[in-house]
C-alpha cells in the first residue's frame, strides 16, 4: 500500500516540485531582473564566505560562533511557527484544483525558505563569522548547519500547524527546537578548532540530520493536511456585531482597513512575532540605548513586508467593491497610511518596551534619538510601501496563514532595500546622539520626515489618477 512517504510517492512529489518551479519561473514578469538578482545574491554569498578570511580578525570572534548558531535556530523556528508551515510554492486557491500532495508542498516550502531576507542575512553573517574565525575550510560545516536548521524549522512549523488544527497550543512544538540548540557547543568547537576529518564528519552528520528532519517534516505535513486550518476557518466564520456608524468617511474606511488587518491570520501572527522577537532578543542581549536606536528600523522593515509592499492586496477581490464606494481616493490613501503606520508604530513600541527593561534609564538625547528614529523609519517604510504598491501590484489572497504579499524574490528585494535604508537612518541618528549634537539630530530627523511626507503626498496624487488606479485594481482583484 502506497503512503505519502513511499518511494513512488516521493518520486512523484519531486517531479511535481520540478513542474511547479517551472511554472513559477514561467510567470515571472521580468526574467532578466530575476537572473541579475540571483547573480547578485550568489556574489554576496561567495564574498561573505571568502573575504573575511583575508583580513586579520580579533580572537574574541571565536566566542561568537556558538551564539550565532543558536540565534539562527531560534529565528528560523520562530519564523516557521508563525508562518504555519512555511511559504506556499503555489497559492491556496490555484492549488485547490491541482493534485498537489502535502509532501510536494513541504518540499516547496523548503526550497523557498532561503529566499527570505532574514534567512539570507543570518546565513551571510554565519559564513562571514566562520571565514573570519577558521577560514574557508570551515564553510562546509556552516553550510550544513544552515541546511539542517532549515529542515528543523520546517518540521517544527508543521508540528505547530498540526497542533493548531487539533485545537492545541502551537507552543507545544517549540521544545522540538531543543534538537537544534543542543549540538551548538560541539558544532561550534569543530567549526573553530576542528581538524579536516572532524569537520568532514560533522558536515556529513549535519547533512544526514537535514535529510531525516526533511522526512519528518513531510510526515508532519501529511498529518497537518488531514485536518482543516482552524485559525482561518474560525476567523472567517466568526460573528461580528454591528457597531455605530462612524462620523466621517475617513473613520469608516479606517475601520474597514483595521478589520482587514487584524482578521487576517498571517498579518496578526506576523505583527505579534515581529514585535516580540526583536524585543526579546534585545532584552536577552542587554542592549543599551545607543543600540536600541537601530531596533525600530529592523521592526519597521519587517512589519511592512506583511502587507505594506503590496498595500492594496489587503482588499483582494473586494477592491472592486471598495472602488464603488462614494469616498474620495485620497481619503482611501489616508486611511490605508493610518492603519499601516499603526501597525509599524505598535510593533516598534512593543520592541522598545521589551528592550528598555535592561537598558537602564536613558538620557534626554538618547530618548529623543529613539523616538525620532522610530518616527523616521515609519515614514520611510510607509512612503516606500505606497510607491511599490502602485508600481508593482500583485493578486494575493491573505486569508491563508502562509500567504505573502509578493513573490519570493520580490520580497527579498523589498526587504533588503528597506533594511539598508532604515539601518542607515538608525546609524545616522544614533551617531549624532553619541556625538551629543542634538541640533543636528533634530535637523536630520526633520529632513527625513519631510522627504517621507513629500513622497506620501505624491503617491496619494498618483492614486487619485483613475487610469493608474484602475490598472492596480485590475491586477489585485484578478
Phi, psi and omega in degrees: 000129182280141175239177182292343182244014175289161183300314177301321181291321177295320178298319178294322179295320177295320177295318177297321178299318179298317179294320179294322177294319175299318180297314179297321179294325181288339182265005179292133183285322183233085183300322181296320178296324178294317179298316179296321180295316178296321178295320179295318178296320178296318179297318178295321179296315179297319179296318179295330183275346186238316188298318180300336180290339182277347182253148177294141183235145178292155183292333183290351177298330181299328180285349180272349187293312182297313176301326179293318177298317180293322180297323178296320179297311183298314182294317182294316180294316179300317179295320180293320179294319179293326182281347177068040178117008178086182183285154179269128174288329175225133184301159188297315183295310176297327181288342184294335183262005180242146180281068180268119183286154176302326179294322176298317177300318179296315179296322177296320177296323177295320180293322183278346183303317180291344180276059179218136181298321178298316179295316183295316182296317177294322178295316178298319180296317180293317179296319178294319179294319178295319179294319180290328183275319188227359179087177182298340181294341180272354186294325176302323178293318180296317179294319178296324177296318179298318179295317181294318180293322178298316178295321178297314181298320179295320178295318178295322177299317177292324177297318178296321179292323177297320178295318178300318183287347173261012179061039176243155180298131179294337179297343178296341179276346185296326177303339176297336178295342176300335176295335177269331180280331185300315185273013183298321182295307179295324179294319178297320179296317179292320182297321185275311189238009184285160175280173179297319179294318179296320178293322178296316179295320179295316178297319179295319179296320179293322177294321176297317177297323178298318178296318179296317180293325176296319176295319177297321177298323176297319178298315181292327177295319177296317180297319180291324182293341180280357180236151182288144176288095191292326181299313180294316181296319181296320179292323184281338183254000181290143177273135179239109182296148180294144178243165180302145180293130179298161186279344184221163176297320181299316180295322179294312181294322179296321178297318179297317181294320178298316179297322179297325180285306190278350173263002177265125184299311182294325181289320180293314179296315183296319179298316180294316181296316182287340174277324185272316188299308178297324178295320177295322177295318177295322178293316180293323180279350180062044181294143175272178187292332178294332176272330179295342177299331182279340188293317181303326179295319178295319180292316181296318180293335176279316182294324182291340178285347180294317177205349187294326182289347174222065196301326185277352176289351178301331180270336183060225179294339179290354179296329176298317177293320180299323180289343178275352180286145180281063181233133179299144181302324181292330175294321177298316179296317180299318179294318181294320177296319180300311183293318178298318178297323177300315181296315182293316179294321179298314178297318180294318180294319178299318179296317181294323178297315179295316181293332183285348184296332179243005183274351182082187181275125183281154170282170179301310178298324179294315178297319179296319180296320180295316180296315180292324177297318178298314180295319183293315182289328175295318177298318178296316181294318181293315180295319177295321180298317180295318181294312183291325181295324179281328184278325185224072179284156178220148176274115184222140175256104183277012175286330180287138180293345183253007185286148173234150187285353181206165177300159187303312182294323176297320178297321178298314179298314179301312186294320180293317179298317179293317181297319179295313182297313183289326178293318177298322177297315178297320178296319179297308182292322178294321178295319177294325177294315180297324179285350180078016181265081180294326180297314178291328177298313179295320181294316180296317179296321179296319179295314180297317180292323179294316179299317179296319180296319179297318180294323178294318179296318178297319178296322177295322178294319179295323179292334178288345177287118185296330181291312178296320181295320180295324179296319178293316181298320181297325180283311186294322184273006182293000000 
